[in-house]
Amino acid sequence: MDVALKHFAGEGYFRTTISHIAGHAGISKGLMYNYFESKEELLKAIIHRSVNEIYHLLEPEKGGTISAEEFESLIRKIFRLLRDKKEFWRLLMQLLMQQEVRKFFLQAFSANDTLLHPGHEPGDSIYPSQILQMFTRYFTEKRTRMPGTYDPDSDMEMFTATMKGLAMKFIYADDEEETDEKLICRVVEIYK
């Protein structure tokens, strides 16, 4: 999957063949098909792996909710994951910038598409949309802590935009961790 991601991102998804990937991975094309039925299934597995890593940071066994105390820890974990695996996330972003792949990504994460995570049986699957739902519930529940006319929908929109922008910064910039820490603290201060 790592070899495929590198070639999908660098040479384009449609220009990269299974034979090309297998050759660079040092395996036969036939063995490749033992693991993935098609190039589309390989792409789907790569995307699922990235979402799976983030999902595990959310600790889904806690009932799908995030407390105010857990929020800060979660934000720190997300940015640590981005910082620690910059190359993977850079390649994934390059891949997702390809229009056809972006369409595939949106289709791969429809409401009916499930994502298995390690240690769980096929019947014990989750929906990737649960990540978004967990944050939506967090901002909805935040209304009880906020005086006045707090708008959870607007806060969620701003949080999502902020996180996307900072994720791009963390992935592509080579800033000092001290600067990153200030930004993380500011995100927590604004949205906690």
C-alpha positions in Angstrom: 0.0 0.0 0.0 2.9 2.4 0.7 4.4 1.8 -2.7 1.0 2.3 -4.4 0.4 5.5 -2.5 3.7 6.9 -3.5 3.1 6.1 -7.2 -0.5 7.1 -7.2 0.5 10.5 -5.7 3.6 11.0 -7.9 2.5 9.6 -11.3 -1.3 9.9 -11.0 -3.8 7.3 -10.1 -4.9 6.4 -13.6 -1.4 6.3 -15.0 -0.2 3.9 -12.3 -0.9 0.2 -13.1 -1.1 -2.8 -10.8 1.9 -4.3 -12.7 3.9 -1.1 -12.0 3.0 -1.2 -8.3 3.8 -4.9 -8.0 7.2 -4.4 -9.8 8.2 -1.6 -7.5 7.0 -3.5 -4.4 9.1 -6.5 -5.5 6.1 -8.9 -5.8 4.3 -10.5 -8.7 1.2 -9.1 -10.2 -0.7 -12.3 -9.3 0.3 -12.0 -5.6 -0.9 -8.4 -5.7 -4.3 -9.7 -6.8 -4.4 -12.1 -3.8 -4.6 -9.1 -1.5 -6.6 -6.6 -3.7 -9.2 -7.5 -6.3 -8.5 -4.3 -8.2 -6.7 -1.0 -8.3 -9.9 0.6 -6.9 -9.8 -1.8 -3.9 -6.2 -0.9 -3.3 -7.0 2.8 -3.3 -9.9 2.2 -1.0 -7.7 0.3 1.4 -5.2 3.2 1.5 -7.9 5.7 2.2 -9.4 3.5 4.9 -6.1 3.1 6.6 -5.7 6.8 7.0 -9.2 7.3 8.3 -8.7 4.3 10.6 -5.7 5.9 12.2 -7.7 9.0 13.1 -10.7 7.0 14.2 -8.5 5.1 16.7 -7.5 8.4 18.2 -11.1 9.0 19.1 -11.3 6.0 21.3 -14.6 4.8 19.9 -15.2 2.4 22.8 -16.2 5.4 24.9 -19.6 5.5 23.3 -18.9 7.9 20.5 -18.8 11.1 22.5 -16.0 13.5 23.3 -15.9 15.4 26.6 -14.4 18.8 26.9 -11.5 17.3 28.7 -10.9 14.7 26.0 -11.1 17.4 23.3 -7.7 18.9 24.0 -6.0 15.5 24.1 -7.7 14.5 20.9 -6.5 17.6 19.0 -3.0 17.1 20.2 -3.1 13.4 19.1 -4.3 14.4 15.6 -1.5 16.9 15.1 1.1 14.5 16.5 -0.1 11.9 13.9 0.2 14.5 11.2 3.7 15.6 12.3 4.9 12.0 12.9 3.7 10.7 9.5 4.2 13.8 7.3 5.3 11.8 4.2 2.3 9.6 4.3 -0.1 12.5 4.7 1.6 14.6 2.0 1.3 11.7 -0.4 -2.4 11.1 0.5 -3.1 14.9 0.0 -1.4 14.8 -3.4 -3.5 11.8 -4.3 -6.8 13.4 -3.1 -6.1 16.5 -5.2 -6.6 14.4 -8.3 -10.2 15.1 -9.3 -11.2 11.5 -10.2 -9.7 10.2 -6.9 -11.5 12.8 -4.9 -14.8 11.6 -6.5 -13.8 8.0 -5.6 -13.0 9.1 -2.0 -16.4 10.7 -1.6 -18.1 7.5 -2.9 -15.9 5.3 -0.8 -17.2 7.0 2.3 -20.9 7.0 1.7 -23.2 6.2 4.6 -23.3 2.5 3.7 -19.5 2.0 3.4 -18.0 0.3 6.5 -14.5 0.4 7.8 -13.0 -2.4 9.8 -10.3 -1.8 12.3 -7.6 -4.2 13.5 -8.7 -6.7 16.1 -12.4 -6.6 15.1 -14.4 -9.2 13.2 -16.1 -8.4 9.9 -19.5 -8.1 11.6 -18.1 -5.5 14.0 -17.6 -2.6 11.6 -17.9 1.1 11.9 -19.0 3.9 9.6 -16.3 6.5 8.8 -19.1 9.2 9.1 -18.9 8.5 12.9 -15.8 10.7 13.1 -17.8 13.7 11.9 -20.7 12.7 14.0 -18.5 12.6 17.2 -17.4 16.2 16.6 -20.9 17.3 15.7 -22.1 15.9 19.0 -19.3 17.6 20.8 -20.2 21.0 19.5 -23.9 20.4 20.1 -23.3 19.4 23.7 -21.0 22.4 24.1 -24.1 24.6 23.9 -25.0 23.6 27.5 -21.7 25.1 28.6 -21.9 28.3 26.6 -24.0 31.3 27.6 -26.0 33.3 25.1 -26.7 32.4 21.6 -24.0 29.8 20.9 -24.4 28.3 17.4 -22.9 24.8 17.3 -23.3 24.5 13.5 -21.2 27.6 12.8 -18.6 26.5 15.4 -18.4 23.1 13.8 -17.9 24.7 10.3 -15.2 27.0 11.6 -13.5 24.1 13.5 -13.5 22.0 10.4 -12.0 24.7 8.3 -9.4 25.5 10.9 -8.4 21.9 11.2 -8.1 21.4 7.5 -6.0 24.5 7.1 -3.7 23.6 10.1 -3.4 20.0 8.8 -2.1 21.4 5.5 0.3 23.6 7.4 1.6 20.7 9.6 2.0 18.5 6.6 3.8 20.9 4.2 5.6 23.4 6.5 8.8 22.7 8.2 8.1 25.0 11.1 9.4 24.6 14.6 7.4 22.5 17.0 7.3 25.5 19.3 5.2 27.4 16.7 3.0 24.3 16.2 2.4 24.1 20.0 1.2 27.7 20.0 -1.3 27.0 17.2 -2.5 23.8 18.9 -3.1 25.8 22.2 -5.0 28.4 20.3 -7.3 25.9 18.6 -8.0 24.3 22.0 -8.6 27.8 23.5 -11.1 28.7 20.7 -13.0 25.5 20.4 -12.9 23.8 23.8 
